[in-house]
Amino acid sequence: MGSLLSRAEFATVLANQKVNFGDEIVLVCEAKTEDLTATWQKNGQKLDCVHDKHIVEKRGNLFSLRIKKADEQDEGMYTITLKDKQKDASCSAQVTVELKEWRKVEWNQDIMIRELRDFNIRREEVEQLNFLLYGPVGAGKSSVINTIKTIFERRLYVNCLAAEGSTSQTLYYKKCEVGNSKDGFLPFTFNDIMGVEEGDQSGVHTDDIISALKGHVKEGYPFNPNSPLTEHNHYYLKNPTMSDRIHCLVCVIQADRIFMMDEDTIQKMQRVREEAKRMALPHVILMTHVDTTCEMTKKDLRSVYKSKRINKKIEECRVALGVQKSCIFPVKNYYEEKDINEDINCLMLDALTKIVHWADDYVVEYSR
């Protein structure tokens, strides 16, 4: 029920409204007498009615405000004030406009886990699909691996060290398989690298990321921010096959830090993006920390694709890195949880399922 300043002239007051984007908002109250005039306000200011958008009506004791095709601009606190010659009374209601769910997620982890376990790469010469994770320090690259391994190990997995501060915990080029000897390994692997940082003296060298994309970097290579891998180094693979190359570039970005990334870091990531485009390599973004970015998503992770704030963050990612919105996936990593959470799993599995298929498409196309 909306907030009430005085009930003296009201039989019923305005009620808070939650409507979907594009639907009609209807606010109605009833007065105890008919000889009243009404004024409407939004957020404490006189309502500026727009033709064919706002419809104000009075029918007997009933007062109503209809707002057609609700959008984000229509959110706010609406107040009606009823007046006669001697006194006035007001009541208010909060209007919230929710986006319609713009993506559907299969909120059943067993279906997606089974699909990924049964997945077969369409080129026999490629035994595993290779994904390269890159992004700013602290964005959650290693935590993504931990989360995916948690899903398939069916227990909380924390073997990959996640950066808590401003320094990358990943010092060597590391390939992480998914699965185990008992249940079997899945046909894809994640390659973890040092985080991208500002300046030339810290963080992974951009040339090393590009070398990894092309399959030139051997596992165990120690990253040196000041000196990228050269073909004379014994960690350099001179003639990589399709099995050695990366099949999908996965950028990991923290949702609540997109606008806080420095220009140097963005330029480094854009350079990697351009190289991936030249290679026709699939490029996706995993946008982490969606729970700390959006209160609605924090309360209910299944609302992630109804959140205006998350939608806005996806758009910010698109603008910053030039990746189309359909390739940007909001996810949540395991961080402080003590138990397995199926909603966390499903959101990650939804992204992973699409990434696996796109990587397989790349292998099929460029193995000819």
Order of alpha helices (4+ residues) and beta strands (2+ residues): beta-beta-beta-beta-beta-beta-beta-beta-beta-alpha-beta-alpha-beta-beta-alpha-beta-alpha-beta-alpha-alpha-alpha-beta-alpha
